[in-house]
Amino acid sequence: MVDLRGQYQKIKSEIDKAVIDVIESGAFINGPAVKSFQKNLENYLNVKHVIPCANGTDALQIALMALDLKPGDEVIVPAFTYVATAEVIALLRLTPVMVDVDPRTFNTTAELVEPAITGKTKAIVPVHLFGQTADMEPIVNLAEKHGIKIVEDNAQAIGAVYSLENGDKKSAGTIGDIGTTSFYPAKNLGAYGDAGAIFTESDDLAEKMRQIANHGQTETYYHDRVGVNSRLDSIQAAILDIKLKYLDDYAVARNRSAAAYEAAFEGIDGIAAPKRAANSTHVFHQYTVRVKNDKRDALKQFLNENGVPASIFYPLPLYRQKAFAHFSPAGFELPATEQLCREVLSLPVHTEQTGSEIEQIASTVSRFFDRI
């Protein structure tokens, strides 16, 4: 699904030097490499504060902890997402309230969120799934109307840009009160291990989150709040700092692959290509199609048998997971989420793909539909 070795080979000399420099410095925790990456990411995103942390799940947890929510408070989250988005809500003894998504873009909307708002709702966690932002401006307006905070789950869309109605542009993850991201190796901006970060314009929230991520302390051995141990180590920061310079190039390469797929699948009735939102660029963390007429599993098997990897993100709605079943009433269903879990299939898309590789994958897909 990704070619991390090929990507590394192109920047090997830079990466190797950066890693060796950190080792020789001996500054492995919160060293100069972390400060450099933090500053460069702030400049890239045009956001006031970046708080590096250990991984994307920690980023979500720290963000919610900074909002000082109370057990039982409700947090609205799409049901079609990776488990981490809702997992941290449950871990903090908050109540995840699951809502549907637009089946064309895979993201939730203000229209789907609003009916779920109650007097207990304290936060919304929109997810920018597969590489493009949710339609954030109406969600922000809705949150302001009800006095609700927004934590963006931007684990899959770093580098995407959202356009507001007035023409202003904002980086994904910088539109709500807090944004979070993951630098898991397979992400568009991936470390060579676990890593994450949190973004905000708020000085107050930034200070809280820095404390929380460092055992609740601002001064060693003096703890102002209960926190966690979630630090970005210097080696990963040095790697990310190098790769950040290439992030926009990586997005161009992924878009090239996506465009080739779209052209190849245009005449295949059994496949629905992902819709590109009018007000967001797309960085194609995944290239996810919908396979119609209950043919998804058969297509996946055919691809695998012919040497083409394909993955299902995600096979089960969050409310059908055993860990979350008690948060929704019996018989609870969200129609678009149910449909997507039956239909979605992600094809390889990465920075090192060649035209011949795309042609091979597309022709294998075509052969499957020619057979039925």
N, C-alpha and C positions, 0 to 999 in steps of 0.2 A: 504493500500500500504506500510505502514511502521508501526513499533510497538515501538513508542517512550517511552511508559510507561514501557514496558518490558525491554528496554535498560536502562532506568533510574533506575529501581529496582536493577540492577546488580551493579551499581556504586553509589547507593543512599547515602551511608554514606560519600563518598568522595565529591560528589556534594553538599550535604547539608552543610558540614563543610566549603567548599570553599565559598558558598554564605553567610553563617553566618559571616565568617571572614571578608568579604568585608563590610557587614552591620555594624559590630562592629568597623571597621576601620574608617568609615565615608568618605573614599576616593572613591567616586562614579564615578568621571570623571578623566580619565588619571591617575588612581592610580597605585600602585605597581602591581596589578593583570594584568593590561593592559601591562605594561612593561615586566612582566614575560612571558605572552603569546606571545607577539611580539618576544622576544628573542628565546623562544622555537620553535616557528614556523619558524623563520629564520634558526635555526639549523636543523630542520626536512627537510626543503626544500633545504637546502644548498644554500641559497640566501643571499645577503648582506643586503638588506633592506626589511622589512615588514612594511607597513603603515596601521595600523588598521583603520577602518571607520565604518559607521553606517549600511551599507547593501551593497549587491552586485551591485545594480544599481548605487549607489553613487560611488562605486569603479570604474566602467566603465566611469562614467562622469568625475571624478577627473583625471583619466588616460588620457583621451582625452584632457581635459583642460590643462594638463601639457605639451602637445605637441605644444601649441600655434598655433593651427590651425585657419584659417580664414573662415568666412561665405562663403559657396559655395565650399569649399574644399571637395573632394570626399573621402569617407571611404568605403572600400569594406567589405561586411559582407555576410555570408551565409543567404539565404532566409528561410532555415529550421532551426529555432532556436526560443527561447523565445523572446518575444517582446522587453525586456529590452536591448538586444544587439543593436538593431537599434534605439530604443526610445531615448537613450542619444545622438546619432548622430544627430537626428532631433532636439532635444531640444537645442543643441549648434549651430543650423542653419548651420550644415554641411549637405552634401548630401550622404545618404546611397546608395551605388551601390550594388545591390543584385546579388549573384552568386549561382550556383548550388552546390550540394554535391554528394559524392559517395554514392549510395543507399545501399551499403553493410555495410559501416562503419558509415554512417550518417554525416560524416565530409567533409569539403571542401578540395580541393587539389590545389597545385600550378598550375596544368594544367587548372583547372577551373577558377582560379583567374587571370591568366596572360592576357587573352583576355579582361578583364574588366579594365585593367590599362590604364589611360590616363594621359595627362599632369597635370590634376587637382588632381590626386590621391595622397593623403598624408599619408594614413594609411590603414592597413589591420587588421581586427578583426576576426581571426580564433576562432571558438568555439569548445571546446573539449566536444562534446555532449555525453551524457548518460554514461560517465565514462572512455573514452579512448581518447588519444590525436589525433589531426589531424596529418598528416605526415608533421612535422614542418620543417625539414631540407631543403627540396626544397622550401618551402614558405619563409624561412629566406634568402636563396640564391637569390630568386626572389626579395625580398624586398631590399636587399643590392644592387642589380644590378640597381634598379630604384630609390634608395634613399628614400625608404618608411619606415615608422615606423610600428612596429607590437605591437598590444595590444591583449594579449590572454584573451579570456573569458573562465575562468577555473571554473565556478560556479558548474560544474557537475563532475569534474575529479580530485579533490584534492587527492593526494596520488598516482596517476598514474605516471609511470616513462617512459620516452621516450629514446630510444637508438639511438645515432647518428651512422653514418657510420664508424667512427673511433673507436667505442666501448664505447665512453663516454656516461654516462647516466645523464639525467637531469629531474628534477621533472616537471610535468605539471605546466604551469604558469610561469616558469623561463627560457623559451627558447627564447622568443622575447624580445623586449625592456621593456615592462611592462606586468605583469600578474595581473589578478583580480579574486576575488572569492567571493562567497556568503556563509554565515553560516546560512542561513534560516534553521529552525528546521529539515526539512526533508532531508537536504543535508547529505552527508556522514560524514562530520564534521559539526554538526548542533548545534547552540545555542538554548536557550529557549526563543527566540525572534529574532528580526532582528539583523544582524551583517554582516560585510564584511571585506575584506583586499585587499591590493595592494602589488605587489612584483616588485622589480627591482634590478639590479646590479649597476645602474647609481647613483652616488652621487648627481649629478645635478638634475635628475628627482625626486629622493627621496625627496630632499629639497623642490622642487616645490610642490610636492604632499602633503607633510606635511603642508606646508603653505596653500594650497588650502583647505584642509580638515578642517582647523582651521581658517576660515574667512580671509584667506590670510595673516595671521600674524605669525611672529616668536617671536615677543615680544608683550606682552599684550598692546592693544590699538594702536599699530603701524602696519598698513596694507600695505604690499608691492604690493599686487595684489588682484584682486577680487576673493573671494573664496566662500566656502559654510560652513555650519555647519554640519559636519559628523564625529561623534566621536563614538568609541566603548566604551560602558559603562563598568565599572569594574566588575559588576556581570556577564555579558555575557562573558567577558574575562576569569574570573575565571572558569566558566563552560567549556568553550572551552579548557582551559589549561588542565583540567582533561581529557576531551574526546580525546584530541590530543594523549595522551599516548596509547589509544586503537584504533587509526585510522587504523593501519595496520591489527589488528585483525578483525576489521569491514570489511576490504576489503577481507580478507580470507573467512569470513562467506558469504559475497555476492557472491564471486566466487564459493563457494560450492553450493549455490542455483542455480547459472547460469549453472554450470556443470550438475546438476541434471535435469534442464529444457532441456538442449541440448540433454542429453541421452533419455529423455522421448519423445522428439519431432522428433527424428531422422527419424522415419518411417512415419511421417505425411507429405504428399506432399503439403498440403495446407498452410504450415507454413515455413517461412524462418527465421532461427535463426540469431541473429546479428553476423557479422563477427568480429573476433578478429584480430586487426592489428598486423602485424609481428613485428613492431618496437615500440609497446607501450603495457604496462601492462593495464589491465582493472580493474576498481574498481566498475563497475556496479551500478552507481547511479540509473539507470533504467535498467530493462531487457525488451528490446523492440524487438518484433518480427514483421515481415511483414506477413500479412494475405492475401493470393492470391485470385484471382477470385471474387473480390468484396464481400467477406464474412466477412470482418472485423467488420462491425456494427452488423451483426447478431451474430457473436461470442461474441462480447462485451455484447450484450443483454442477451445471453444465460448464460454467466458467472455471470453477475449480478443477474439474476434470480435464480441462484444456489449458491448464497452467496459468489461469488468470485469477489473482486474488480478488475477493470481493467480501465486504463485511456488511452486517446489518446493525445500524445505529438508529433506532433501538428496537429490540424485539418485543418489549413489554412496557405498557404504560406504568408510570411510577405507582399509581394507585392499585395496580395488580401485583406489584412486588410484595412478598410476604412481609417485609419489614415495614411497609407503609399501608397495609390493607386496613388497619384500624383507624386511619385518619379520614376515611371516606365511608359513607353509608353503603349498605348492601345494595348491589345493583348499580352503583355509580358508574357512569360511562361518559366519555367525551368523544363525540363522533369522529372528529378529524384525527385525534390522537390514535383512536382504534384503527382507523383506516391506514394511517402512516405506519403503524407497527406491523401491519400486514403487507405493506407495499414497498417500503424503502429499501434501497440497496445502494451501497457506496462503492464506487469504482476507484481504482488507483488514480491519485492525482498528487503530483509532487514536483519539486523544483528541477529534478534531473530527467524528467520524461522527454523522450524523443518523439518525433512525428511517427516513426515506424512503430514504436511501442503503442501509441494511441491507436494507430491504424489496426494493429493486431487485436487490441482489446475490442475496438468497435466492430471489426469484422466478425469476431467470435460472438458478440451479442447479436449481430445481424443473422448469423448462421442459426442461432437458436430460434429466432422468430421465423426464419424461413422454413424451419422444420415443423412448425405447429400451424 
